[in-house]
Amino acid sequence: DAGVIQSPRHEVTEMGQEVTLRCKPISGHDYLFWYRQTMMRGLELLIYFNNNVPIDDSGMPEDRFSAKMPNASFSTLKIQPSEPRDSAVYFCASSMDSSYNEQFFGPGTRLTVL
Amino acid sequence: AQSVAQPEDQVNVAEGNPLTVKCTYSVSGNPYLFWYVQYPNRGLQFLLKYITGDNLVKGSYGFEAEFNKSQTSFHLKKPSALVSDSALYFCAVRDVGNTPLVFGKGTRLSVIA
């Protein structure tokens, strides 16, 4: 398996623009997680899905952030409009449906909002 | 709610010396404990986990971790550090049910040649 795939790997955009980050989880994994990593705040869980259904989005910072999972093999995280403070590395992770299974992380998308 | 603490932001060790990266946790039930490593510009990679059984868990790249229930700790160890072990290390915990992992803030390990 290719592991968790994220695109793009790097994104540079201007404040106010819409940004869409993409994730393909590992086939057969029932859970998908979106995280954000910054120097100041560390690794933050934004939202997670189980069988394509959002379970907990309490970590989503503002209404500017939205996430969807239209099918088992694809998820998006959208920021509209983007702001400079959204600059961070965004990670997607997936896991199988069991409490003792580890989460597998993608390589991340480094977002820079100018 | 579960939580995990990594008391050291930075750990420095000489190559060839043993290393320890500390982690303590808090959960309401029996913990599931994990260690991850992050190399520069990469995602987090799973190293090892404790679910049940033997308190000493062996993982990738020669790392091991010791689960201590009385001290609520899960310290990561390696008998002989390599320069290539230099990275950011995260401890994580999960309580009962398939809730997301709760991560610590990370400890930056620097192995000096």
HADDOCK unambig.tbl for C-alpha pairs under 7 A between the chains (distance, minus, plus):
assign (segid A and resid 42 and name CA) (segid B and resid 105 and name CA) 5.78 0.50 0.50
assign (segid A and resid 97 and name CA) (segid B and resid 98 and name CA) 6.98 0.50 0.50
assign (segid A and resid 98 and name CA) (segid B and resid 98 and name CA) 5.76 0.50 0.50
assign (segid A and resid 99 and name CA) (segid B and resid 96 and name CA) 6.91 0.50 0.50
assign (segid A and resid 99 and name CA) (segid B and resid 97 and name CA) 5.43 0.50 0.50
assign (segid A and resid 99 and name CA) (segid B and resid 98 and name CA) 4.13 0.50 0.50
assign (segid A and resid 100 and name CA) (segid B and resid 32 and name CA) 6.35 0.50 0.50
assign (segid A and resid 100 and name CA) (segid B and resid 51 and name CA) 6.38 0.50 0.50
assign (segid A and resid 105 and name CA) (segid B and resid 43 and name CA) 5.76 0.50 0.50
assign (segid A and resid 105 and name CA) (segid B and resid 44 and name CA) 5.72 0.50 0.50
assign (segid A and resid 105 and name CA) (segid B and resid 45 and name CA) 6.87 0.50 0.50
assign (segid A and resid 106 and name CA) (segid B and resid 43 and name CA) 5.65 0.50 0.50
assign (segid A and resid 107 and name CA) (segid B and resid 42 and name CA) 5.25 0.50 0.50
assign (segid A and resid 107 and name CA) (segid B and resid 43 and name CA) 4.33 0.50 0.50
assign (segid A and resid 108 and name CA) (segid B and resid 43 and name CA) 5.97 0.50 0.50
